[in-house]
């Protein structure tokens, strides 16, 4: 259903088939980043893998979840 491709700098996840809206592709565990530590995460490579999941709650997804494009909309 999905494949991971590597470019010169990043890895990308692509679907081999059409995925309808609201389809669950993977359920990933997350690490919630405490508000007072976000400023430190943003100064590291981890900022490329962190996501806002609700209001001002930021997390890092585990498993393949860190490679997916994310939106809170």
Residue, then its C-alpha position, 0 to 999 in steps of 0.5 A: x500500500x505504501x513505499x518509502x523512497x529515499x532522496x539525496x537528503x530525505x526519505x518520503x512515503x508514497x502511496x502505491x494506490x489511491x487512499x480515500x480521505x479519512x483512511x487510517x494508514x497507521x496508528x503510531x505512538x507519539x512522544x509528547x514534547x513538554x511546552x518548556x522543551x519545544x524551544x530546544x527541540x526546534x534547534x535540533x534535527x528533531x524539529x523536522x519530525x515534530x508535529x502539532x497535534x492539537x492546539x499547542x501540543x507538539x509531539x514526535x511520532x514513532x514508527x513510520x508516522x514520523x515520515x508522513x505529511x501531517x495536518x491538523x485540519 
